[in-house]
Amino acid sequence: MGLFSKARLDWYSHANPDGSKGGMVSVDAEIDDGVHIPVSAVVMPNVHVTADMEIENGALVTSEGSLKFTLD
């Protein structure tokens, strides 16, 4: 058994307000109505995303802040 073998995270694919498929969101995150999450973004547990926040493509959103991954 590995270090993280007891950790279980549940996820869902966010549905954006325009009907498009959004990114992956932890069931332990809170997403306000009207939020657009790009399909390439991930929202981790214990994050509250408000309608005035902008999440960019490739973002990993954590409770400590966000990281953005890009391909050159």
N, C-alpha and C positions, 0 to 999 in steps of 0.2 A: 504494500500500500504506500502510495506516495504522499508527499507533503500536503497536497490539495485534494486527496481522495475523499475527504468528508465534506468538502465544499460543493454545494449544488446551487447553480444559478439558473433561474428560469428567465426566458427571453421571449419577446414577441416582435413582430415586424410592424413598425408604426405605419398607420394610414394617414397620409398628409391631407390637409384640408381640401386640396384640389383633386383628391382621389388617387394620386400617385402613390406607389409603394415607397415607404420611408425606410430609415435605417433600423438597426436592431436596438431594442430598448429593454433594460432589465425590468422585471415586474416590480422591483423595489425602487424604481424611479417614479417621480411624479411629473407628468407632462401636461401642461395647461392646454386648454382648447385653443385651436388656431395655430399651433406650433408646426413649423415645417422642418422635418429632419431628413437630410439627404440620404439616399439609399446607401451611400458609402460611409455614413457616420454610425457611431456606437455610443449609446448612453448607458453608463455603468450604474450600479446600485447606489441608492442614497443621494441621487441628484434630483433637483427640482428645476425643470426647464420652464421658464415663464414665456409668455407670448411676445415679450419685447426682446428676447434673446435671439441672436442669429447663430445658427450652427452651420459651419462650412463643410464642404465635401471633405471626406477623409478625417473628420474630427473624432477623437476619442474623448468623450466628456466624462470627467470624474468629479467627485465631490471636492477635490482640491484644485480643479481647473481643467483646462482642455489642452490636448496635444493635437497637432494637425500633421497628417502624413501626406506627402506629395510624391509623385513620380516625376523624375526629370527626364 
